[in-house]
Structure formats: structure tokens, C-alpha cells
Amino acid sequence: MRNLLRLCPLLLAAALLFGAGPAFAGKRVALVIANSAYQHAPSLTNPVNDGSVMARTLKEAGFDIVDSRHDLSALDTRRVLREFADATRGADIAVVYYAGHGIEVEGSNYLIPVDARLERDTDVFDEALSLDRVLVAVEPAKQLRLVILDACRDNPFGKTMRRTIASRGIGRGLAQVEPTSPNTLIAYSAKAGFTAQDGDGANSPFTVALSKHLTTPGLDVRRAFGFVRDEVLKSTGNKQEPFVYGSLGGEDVPLVPVKVVAAAPAAPVANPQADIRRDYELALQVGNRPAWDAFLAQHPDGFYASLAKLQLEKIGAEQAHAAAAEKAKQAEAERDRLAALGAQKDAQARAAADAKAAEQAQLTAQKVKEQAQQQAAAAEQQRVNLAAAAPSAAPATTASPAGTNVASLTPATAPADLNRSVQTELGRVGCFSGQADGNWNTSAQRSLSQFNRYAGTKLDVKVASTDALDTVKSKPSRVCPLVCEHGFKADGDKCTKIVCGDGFALNDDNECEKKRAAKPPASKPATSRREDSEDRPARQRRQVGAAGGYGGMGGIGAAAGAAAGASRAAGGGQVYCNGGGCRPVNRGCHLEYRGGGGPGNDANAEVCN
């Protein structure tokens, strides 16, 4: 017990210095408006009483600001809403409660100030306050915007109000509304199109139920309105059903969080192991390094000291991983910066090498962190099991000497098992189609990347972590869309083969289209070719004719075809032509061009050596 008393101040100081969580939620503000004394309509009895009850309820719930007003004119209402909008900036939760008369005109809802006359149906646009104006006042709140309307009473101006247009609709009660801003709820005392009752007492049934359930510590606001609905239905004989419009996310949003109550000092016990266990559990609640250092300073040896050292190793591994991740991020940014500036290749190469080394160090730190987390979790589970088996005294096996590897008592989850679990969960949400074999390969990494894309998460895809397993497990249904191969289509969670009807065929867009009639192949025009043996004499005749043009007439050149053919075998391949005919140039001779040419004048002369 003396050890416990010595340890408590150290743990309290550690909790204060190193981030013990706040007992309450962030800033909460509320505006309560209650209109009873209407100047041009019958007065209402309950709204002012209801407003007082709600203001007191919210103040007792610890709201930072509760502005309560009653019997406001149109001008005062606008001013109060403007001032409340200023208070809402920086708030996490903003609540507006209104009790009084309300009216619906052509699908829009209006709150009626006490000085409204509403002689004509169009007067509502000038003399009343639209619900949209109230929503603007709560819009700056970050976590929850809540508007509560106990205004679904009969319209007191309905019988006297003149219609400027006969077709203009004036409804009974308030109209249904769907908030456009996120994290916004609008609660009606009665369902849209119905009227609410004032009740027989000083307060309306709706406000009585609100004061009981709305500020229950830790109760989600949606469940609170569910309890309000049940109670109002019961108290009105199922004649009045409150209704809530709008939606919130998956997290619970209570108006009043659960208060953190400090644990009372434990009564003295005879068993020293029980004292050490309580000290350990207190350090575990704080969960930071100073708390574990304080514990080990008091209890340096034994079973719980080994557990504390595992917790310290886990914290150190997590911090090392965070530092490695930050270093990798900086190295990658430096590499990209040098590449963008067009730095020298050696500088870019060094930066790329540093980035790669930092990334590898990050992966190593991630693996070390995962291993430390698994060992600490396994050891803690073993401790819980032992405590459950012998709550009053630790078993004899717990008195192990310092340095004992407590994690070995319960085998930690092997990496392959963790990989296989993540793969199985990714397959369940439609992001992994392979075999869950425990091999964290490129396919598995791509599947986790797909999960990040469609789930909006930023999990590290290079390793399968417990964080990834818990995050994927939290998804109740398919996350990644079903992708089918060509020739198949999505049918629920399966791919079915596409079957086209007669006369239709599957195109490249995976759609059935009508087959086109096959066109006969175009026949190529027959081209007649002369054989080389037939074409060659014609070419020879043209060549000889050209040669004959130097010394005589074209007809003579054409007649020399045969002699030219013979000359290729007998002489040098030249043919001499004149007015008398053509003959091969004698062996050892050749032709020389002398110019001129024409009848009686040979252009070429045969020259012999």
C-alpha cells in the first residue's frame, strides 16, 4: 500500500504533463427562444415554461453559453440570431430550441414572432423568420448543429389570413425538411403535417421528454431523440409522434460526454502482488513513458516489471516509426525539390539514395513496431487471463525473475497469420480477389491501396499491420466496387457471363449489338503482265531507237534491234548506225560523239586504235 501511495503522485504528474484527455467535449453553445405573449393572436401558456426548463437543463449539462430569451419581436429575433451566430464560431456543438407558433407556407417553415400580424399570406415573408435563417446561425459549429422546434401547433392566423393567391398552400403544422449542411439535425415536436399538444401540465409532453433524455451523459443524440419519441407517443396515446430530420456519421455524438471520475484509493490488501497489479493497471491507463518509468522505479523486478518493459519497448518502437516516417517524408520532398529545380545529376542521385534509404528505414521501423505491439498485446492478454483465473492473488508463475520474456507465455500472432487475416478481410469487402496465402506481395499491396482509395483511409500498403486489420474489419459491407472481366457483368457480389440473343454479338464495350451482314471480299482487277522474255525486246527496241536517233531516222534505229542483241555477245555492246543501217562496233573500237546529227551527217564516229 505504501508503494501505491508513493506511485500515485508520480502517475498524476505524468498524466497532467503528457496529455491526459479532457473530461468534457469542446465548446458547446445554446440559444433558447420561447414566445408566449402574442400581440395579435391568443397567448400560449407553455412556451415560456418550456423555455425555462430547457435553459436550466442545458446549463446543468455544462454548456459554455446558454442564451435564454422569451417573447421576442421580429427585430429582436433577428438581432439575437446574429449575436448567437458570432458565439457559434469556434464551437463544436450548437443548439437552438424554439417554443411558440410556427407556420408552413408553400413547403417552407417560418417561426412567428410575438408582434406578427399576418393579415395576408404574403406577410409571412416580412414579419416571420424562416427556418433557413436559424440554420445559418448554427452553421459555424464543427461537430453538431441541432435545431429543436416545439412549434407544431395549430396556426392561429389561419382563419383570418387573406389569401393573395388562391393556390398558395398553407399547411398544417410544419413541413418536412432535409438539411443541406452536414452534421445537422432538425427535431420536430410532431411529425411533418401534424400538430403537437400542449399537454395538461405546465410543460408540453415533448419538452418534458427532452429534459429527461437529451442531456444523458454519453448517450448519442439520435438515441436520445428515440427515447423522447417513445415517451411522447406513450404520454399522448400515440397521437403525437416527434420526428428528427437530417443525418450524422457513424460515431456517437452525445450532447454531454461521460464524466471521467478519478478512481478512489484502493483499500489495503494483504497480498503485495495485488498492490503491484493495481499500480500496473494505473500506469496502463496513463499509457505514456513517464508513467511506465515511474512504475519501474517502484517495481524494478518481477512479472509486472517485465510487462512494463514490453510496454516501453512498444512506445519506443512507435516513436521510432513516427520519426522514420517523418524522415522519409522529408527525404522524398528533398528529392522532388532537386528534381524540380533541375539540380545536378549527382545531387539528385544522392537525394534519391537518401529517400530510398529513409523509406527502407521506415519499413524496418514499421515491422519493429508491429512486432512490439503484438508482443505487448499478447503479454497483456496473458495478464488478463491470469487475473481472471486468480483475481485475489497472482499465480506462482507470475513471480518470474526480471528479464523473463513474458510474451513467450502466449505466442504472438505470426506475420504470415496477420498477412492472411488482412487478405481475408480485404476479400470480404471486395478489394482482394486472390488466395489468402499470407504472402504480402504486390497484389496484396495493390488491394490495400484500392481499399484506401474507396474507404478514404491512408493505411501503409507496404506491410500488413494491425491498424489495417482493425480498419478493414470495421467496414460491414463491400467497399471496393465489383470489377468483372470482358464478357461478364456485375450481378450483386458476383460476375455473371453476358449472353447475347440470336443475331447479336458482344462488342468491345461489353454490350450486345446487332450483327452486321458480312460483305463479300472485293475482287482485285486482273492485271496482265508480260513475261520478261516478251517485255525485254520492246525495251531493247526503244533503246536502240534512241541510239539510232544520232545518226539517222527512227525507223533505222528500230530495225537494228537484232544487231544490237548480237553485238552484246560479239563486241563491247555498242552499235554503230548510219544511213546504210546498223552494225556492231568492231572489236577494239569504240564510238565517239562528234556533234551534229541528222540526214547525211553522223553524230557518232567509230574510232579504232
FENDA-V519773 format. One record per backbone hydrogen bond with DSSP energy under -1.0 kcal/mol. NH is the residue of the N-H (numbers start at 1). CO is the residue of the C=O. If there is no record, write none. Layout:
BEGIN
nh->[NH;NH]
co->[CO;CO]
END
This chain:
BEGIN
nh->[5;6;7;8;11;12;13;14;15;16;17;18;20;29;30;31;32;33;34;35;38;39;44;50;51;52;53;54;55;56;57;58;59;60;61;62;63;64;65;67;69;71;77;78;79;80;81;82;83;84;85;86;87;88;91;92;93;94;95;96;97;98;99;100;103;105;106;108;110;111;112;114;116;121;123;125;127;128;129;131;135;136;137;138;141;142;143;144;145;146;147;148;149;150;161;162;168;171;185;186;187;188;189;191;193;194;196;208;209;210;211;213;214;216;218;219;221;224;225;226;227;228;229;230;231;232;233;234;235;236;238;243;245;275;276;277;278;279;280;281;282;283;284;285;286;287;292;293;294;295;296;297;298;299;306;307;308;309;310;311;312;313;314;315;316;317;318;319;320;321;322;323;324;325;326;327;328;329;330;331;332;333;334;335;336;337;338;339;340;341;343;348;349;350;351;352;353;354;355;356;357;358;359;360;361;362;363;364;365;366;367;368;369;370;371;372;373;374;375;376;377;378;379;380;381;382;383;384;385;386;387;388;389;390;398;399;400;404;406;408;409;418;419;420;421;422;423;424;425;426;427;428;429;430;431;437;441;445;446;447;448;449;450;451;452;453;454;455;456;469;470;471;472;473;474;475;479;480;488;489;491;494;496;498;504;505;507;510;513;515;534;535;536;539;540;541;542;543;544;545;546;547;548;550;552;557;558;559;561;564;565;566;567;569;570;571;576;578;581;583;585;589;590;592;594;601;605;607]
co->[1;2;3;4;7;8;9;10;11;12;13;14;15;93;65;95;67;97;69;99;36;114;36;46;47;48;49;50;51;52;53;54;55;56;57;59;58;28;28;30;32;34;73;74;75;76;77;78;79;80;81;82;83;84;88;27;27;144;29;146;31;148;33;150;110;108;169;105;103;129;101;72;113;162;120;122;123;124;111;109;131;132;133;134;138;91;92;92;183;94;185;96;187;98;157;119;165;104;145;245;147;243;149;241;174;191;152;204;205;206;207;209;210;213;256;216;253;220;221;222;223;224;225;226;227;228;229;230;231;232;233;188;186;271;272;273;274;275;276;277;278;279;280;281;282;283;288;289;290;291;292;293;294;295;302;303;304;305;306;307;308;309;310;311;312;313;314;315;316;317;318;319;320;321;322;323;324;325;326;327;328;329;330;331;332;333;334;335;336;337;338;344;345;346;347;348;349;350;351;352;353;354;355;356;357;358;359;360;361;362;363;364;365;366;367;368;369;370;371;372;373;374;375;376;377;378;379;380;381;382;383;384;385;386;395;396;398;401;404;405;406;414;415;416;417;418;419;420;421;422;423;424;425;427;426;435;439;441;442;443;444;445;446;447;448;449;450;451;452;465;466;467;468;469;470;472;429;429;485;496;494;491;489;487;501;513;511;507;505;503;531;531;532;535;536;537;538;539;540;541;542;543;544;547;548;553;554;555;558;560;561;562;563;566;566;567;583;581;578;576;574;586;607;605;603;598;592;590]
END
